[in-house]
Amino acid sequence: MSEEILINVTPQETRVAVMQLGVVQDLHIERSSSCGIVSNVYLGKVSRVLPGMQSAFIDIGLERSAFLHVADIWENSNNGDAAKPIEKILFEGQTLLVQVIKEPIGSKGARLSTQLSIAGRLLVYLPQETHIGVSQRIESTAQRDALRAKLQAVLPPEHQGGYIIRTVAEAVDDPDFLADITYLDKLWSNLKSAAKNASAPQLLYQELNISLRVLRDFVSRDTTRILVDSRSTYQKMLEFAQDYNTAATSRLEHYPGVRPLFDLHGVEEEIERALSKRVELKSGGYLIIDQTEALTTIDVNTGGFVGLRNFDDTIFKTNLEATQVIARQLRLRNLGGIIICDFIDMDTQEHRDAVLEEFKKALSRDHTRISVNGFSSLGLVEMTRKRTRESLAHILCEPCPTCQGRGEVKTAQTVCYEILREILREARQFNAREYRILASQQVIDLFLEEESQALAELSGFIAKPISMLVESLYSQEQYDVILM
């Protein structure tokens, strides 16, 4: 399926939208104030070893120490049964080369590995390995063997290290492989030289920015056009493509239009919809997506879709449509971790199997690793999607200051009763002349109307006057009781 890539650049951030048939399928945002660090290589220093967790904290020069598990130590993972405990491998103050494999998310620091890999357009170089692997997305055994043989034929005899052949290498020639090998060898040579003269903690190799990664990672045979709305970024991408991905130069275009690129293609509206809990289906049904710290839940509902034949057919068609929309929303919102999909209950096993098969087919287009289980006894589909970076909501939003992220606020009546209890509590401890309530307009209005009798009764009970004052800056839950 043909696709277009739109790149919107400002001094503060770069946004990339992958479009298919005019619909946003994937979205990436990189801000200059917080660029991603996955694939960066550091000379780190061990700050703490935790034998009980078989982990260590490594200082790589960031605000929070990064996390290294014993399973991510290359020397240990290649020892098989002779694997050593982490306290036998690392000690505090030790320096070592580490690579970030997972961004810092929330309160967690970055996750590290000592197995280094440097990505090119066609190959991923593994300097510590000797084997040649092939991307799992290339399923044909014959094709996998042919690609291995092609790479081995062009590798110099004295060459050291291993490779993983990427999916994009399916239809390339020997010169393309040689160009990638030369590029990766140069990067590795520069990294080794930098490590010799470095003092920990220090950054040794930095991943390409998002605009150049588009040329390396996103462009495929299906990509028909790459539109960039910044002339300077366009020139940098063009230079990079001429040296490294000449096939992309003809597809690279500068967008000089007055109307913003993302507005022209409806991307801004799509971003707004991707921040909403409710997602409408074309049939009239809808999804409710709830993202929490522990997991994400997706609920499918028929909504206004009544179907044409019978109720079972209506449910089946709604669920089939939902599979496509859910798969797209997972990519668009970059939802990761445990995901629970609550499809509408189906009576027949045939319908459940068809929906599950269609769901897996829709998810197969995702470049992020996904594991899907079948329908559980409760009719839920449980799945996991690898969490590689912050979700779209976490990048663009923050917890609501009014509800503190709960998604709900206390009713004005609930706040009124809290205030009455607070006044009674204060009256038992202090002998004030008067009690004054500072609260929002909604709460004061309720005290003046429905709850006026309760306020009068409390005033009589404590034998002290109670006055009220509207504080326009207070949210519905905020209030103060002032002792006069």
N, C-alpha and C positions, 0 to 999 in steps of 0.2 A: 504494500500500500504506500503510495507516494506521500511524502511529508515535507513540510517547510519548517525552518528553524528561524525564529524571530529573536533578535537580541536588542534589548533596550538598555542603553548605557547612560548613567549620570555620574557626576563625581562621587556620589555617596554609595551607589550600588549598581550592580549589573544584574539584569533579569533575562532569563532565557526561557522561551516557550517553544515546545515542540508541538506542531500542528499536523493533524491528519484530517483531510476533508473539511478544513475550516474549523475544526474543533480542537481545543487545547487538550493534549494527552499527557503532557509532562511539564513541570515548571521547576526552575532552579533559580534561587536568589543568592547572590553573594554580595555582602556589604563590605566596603573598604575598612570599616571599623572592626569587623569581626570575620575576616576571611577564614575559610575552612582550613584545617591543618591535617586532614587525612592524607596519608602518603608522605608527609614531611619526615625527613630523617634528622635525628638529633644525636649529639654526643651528650648523653645524660649521666647523672650521678645518682647512685642509690642512696636515698635518704632514710629508708626504713624497710626492714625485712620482717614479714609477718608469717612465721612458721605455721601458726594455727590456720591461716587462710591460704597457705602456700602461694603467697603473693608478695609483691614488693611495691613500694612507692618510689617513683623515679622523678627527680627534679630535672625538667627539661627547659626551665626558664619561663614557664607559664605561671599564671596566678595560682592555679592549683596543681599539686603534684599529680603526675600521671600514674596509671595502674598497670602493672605487669604481672600476669599470672604465670605459674610454672609451666603450664601447657603451651604458652606462647614463647618460651625460650627455645630457640632453634636447636642448640646443642642437646637439650634434654628430649625434645620431641622426636629426635632421630636416633635415640638410644634404645628404643623399644623397651624390653623388660628391665634394662639396666638404668632406667630413669632415676635421677637423683632428686631428693627433696630440695626445695629452693634454698634452704639455709646452708646447703653444701655447695651451692653454685654461686650465690651472691653474698656480698657483705656490705655493710654501710660504708659509704665513701667511694665505692668502686665506680669506675667509669665504664660505659658500654654504649655501643651503637644501637639505637632503637628507632623504630618506625611507628608512626601513629596509624592504627588500624580502625579506630573509632573516635569520632568527635566527642569532646566534652558535652554531656547532655544534662541539663538541669544542674543538680549539685554534684554530679559525678565528674571526675576528671577524665582526661583522654585515656584510651586503652592502647597499650603498646605491644609490639612484638619485636623480637631480636632477629626474626627471619625477614631479611630485606627483600624488597621487590621494587623495580622501577618500570613504570608503564610507558610503552611506546604506542604507536598507532596500531601496529600489527602484532606486536610481541610484548610480553611482560618478562623482563630480565630478572633471574633469580641468581645472584652472584654466589650464593652458598651452596647451590644445588648442582646436579650434573645431568638430570633427566630432562626430557622434552615432553611437556604436557600439552593437551589441547582443550580448549573451552568446552565445558559440558553442554553448551547450547548447540554444538555441532554433534549431532547424534549418529550420523552414518559412520560405521566402523571403517569402511573403505576410504571415506573422505578423511577421516582422522589419520589413518595410516599414510595416506598420500601427502598430507600436509607435513607430517613428521619427516617423511623421506625428503620432501622438497627443502625443508629447513636444514636438515643434516647435510644435504648436498652442497649448500652454499656456506656453511660454517667453516672458518679456517681451522686446520688441524690442531693448532696450538691454542685454540680458543677455550677458555674456562667459563664455567657457570652453566646454568640451565635456563630454559625458557618455557613460557606458556603461550601457545598460539591463540590469539584472540579470534572471536567470531568473524570480525571484519576481514580476516585474512583468507576467507574461503576462496576468493577468486583473484589472487594477486600473482605477480610474476616474480622471478628470482631477483631482479634489481630492486624491487620494493623491499624484499626481505633484507637484502644487503644494506640498503639505506637505513632501515630501522636498527639493524645490528650495529652499524657504525655510530648512529646517534646515541644508542644506549651505552655502548662502550665508552664514548666520550663523557657521558653523564657520570658513569661509575668511576672513571679515572679521576674526574674533577672532585667527586665526593671523597675518594680515598685520600687525595692530596690535602683537601680541607681538613680531614679528620686528624692527619698527622700533626698539624700546627694548631689545633683547636684546644681550648680548655673548657671543660664542662661547667655549666650547661651551655650548649651552643647549637644553633640551627645550622645544619650542613647542606641540606638539600630541600628546596621548597617546591611544592607541586605547582604546576601551571595555573594561572588564573582561569576563571570560568570561561572567558571568551576564547582562549586558546585551547582549553579542554574540549570545547565544542568541536573543533577541527580534529582533535585526536580521538575523542570518545563517542561523539554523538552522530557525526556524519556517516551515513551508510549509503548503499546503492539506491535506497528508496528516497534519499534526500534530493529534492529537485532545486531548492533555493535556500540560501542563508541570507537573511536581510538584517543589516546592522544600521542603527540610526546614528552612530557616532563615526565621523570621518576618521578621527585619529585611531580609534579601535579597529575600524575597517582596514586602515593601512597596516597596522601591526598584524592583523589576522592574515592579510594578503601576503606579507613578507614571510610569515610563518608557513603558510600554505605552499608558497613557491619553493621553500626549502625542504618541506617535510611532507606535504600532502597535495601534490600538484593537481590531482583530480578534483580537488575542492575549489580551486581558483575560479573556474568557470561558473560555479554555482554561488560564489560569494558576491553580494551586491550591497552597495551603500544606499540607504533609504534617505533621500533628502527632503521628503514631504513636510509640509507645515503641520498637518494633523499628526498627533503622537501615534507612533507605530502600534502600540498595544491597544489604543482606542480604536484605530482603524480595523483591527482584526478581532475586536471583542474580548481581548485578553483581560482587560481591567475588570469587566463585568464578571468574567469567569473567576477571577481571584476573589471578588466579593462573595460570589456564591460558594466558593470553596471554604469560606470562613463561617458559613451558616450551618447550623445543625440539621436543617431540613433540606433535602435535595429532591426536586420534583422529577418524576418520570414522565415520559411523553404520553404514556397511556392514561395518566391521571393518578397513578399511584405515587408513592413517595418513600424516601428513606429518611430515617432519623439516625444521625451519626453522633455518638457521644465519645469523646476522647478523655480518658482519665490517666492518672499516673501509672496505674497497674495494667490497664488494657483498654482496647477500643471496642465498643459495641455498635453494631449496625442493624437496625430494625427495619424490615420491609413491610409496607402497608399498602393495601389496595386503594385507599383513598377514594377518589371519585370514579375509579374504573369499575364499571359494572359488567363488562363483557357482552358478548352477543349470543353465546350458546348456553353454558351452565356455569355454576359457581366454581367447580373444579377446574374448568378451562380458564376461567378468569384468574384464579390463583396461579395456575401454571404459567400463563403468559406474563403475569406480573413478575413472578420469580425469575423467568428467563430474561426479561428486560433488566431486572435488578442486577443480574450477574455482570453484565457489561458495564453498567454504571458504577457498581461497587469497585470493579477492577480499575476503572479509570480514576475514581476518587481516591483510591489508595495511592496511586502514583502522583496525582495532582496535589494531594495534601501531605504526601510523604509520611503516611501513617506506618508505624512500625511496632514491633513487640507482639503481644498476644492480641488477636482480633477475633471477636465472636460475631458471626453473622446469623441473625434470626430471620430466616426466610419464613414466609407464610406457610403454615402447616399443610402438607399435601398427603392425601390419603393413599395414593398408589406409589408403590416402589418404583414403577417405571418413570413416573414424573420426577421423583427424587433423584434417580440415577441420571436422567437427562439434564436436570438443573446442575447437578454436581459436575457433570462432564463439560457443560457449557461454561461453568464458572472456572474450571481449571484451564480451559482453552483460552478464556479471556485473560487469565492471570499469566499465561505463558509469554505474553508480550512484555511483561515486566522484567527489567534488567536486574532488579534486586532479588536476592534469594528468598523463596517462598516455600512454605510447607503447608499442605492442606490435608486435613482429616475429613473423613466422610461425615454424614449426618449422625449426631449423637442420639442417645435414647430420648433426649428432650427435644429433638428436631433442630438442633443448632449445628452450624458448621464452624468448627474450630480451626484456626489457622495461625501461622506466625509469619511475619515479614521482617526481614533483617533491618534493624534500626541503625542506619549509617550516619544520619545527621538529624538535626532538629526538624520537627514537623513544620509545615507552613504556618499553622496557628501559633506555634511557639516563637517563630521568627518575627511574625507581623503583629502579634498581640501580647498582652500581659493580663494577669488576673484583674477582674473588675474591682476597683477600689470600694465599691458599694457593697457587693456581696462576697468579696474576697475569693472569687472563683467558684462559689457554690452554684451559681446560676439561678439563685432565688434570693429574695429579700424577705425579711419578716414583715408581716402585715402591720398596718398602722395600729390596729387593735392590740396585737401582740406587744408592740412597743409601749402602748398606753399602760397595759397591765404591768410591764416591767418597771415603768416609771412610778406607778402607784406602790409597788413593792419596795422600790428604792427609797421613796419618801418615808414610808413606814419604818424601814431599817434605820434611816438617818435620825428619825424622830426619837427612836429608842436610845440612841447613843448621844445625841446633842440636843441642847435646849435652845434652838434657834428662835428668832423673833418671827421669821417668815420663811417659806420655802418657795423658790422661783424655778419654774420649769423652762429650760431652753430646748426647743425641739423644732422639727420641720413643720411646714405649713399643714401637711396632711394630718400629723399627730395632734397639733393644736386644734385644728378644725374638729377632730373627733372628740377631744375633751370639751369643746364648746357645745357639741350636739349630743351624740349618743351616750358618751361617757361622762356627761356633766354631773349626773346624779352620783356616780361612783366617786368623782372628785370631791363633790360637796360632802359626801358621807365621810371620806377620809379626813377632810379638813375638820369636820366636827369631832371625829374620833381622837385626833391628835391635839385638838384645841388650838390650832395655829392656822393662819391664812395661807393659802397657796395661790400664787400668781403665775401667769404664763407669758412667754415672749417667743415670737417666731424668730428662728435663726435661719435665714434664707440659704446659707452655705451648707447647712447640715443635710445629709442624706436621710432617708426615712428611718434608718436604724440608729442614727446618732441622736444623742440627747445629753443634757447635763442637768443636775439638780443642784441649785445654788442655795446655800444657807445664808440668810440675810440677818 
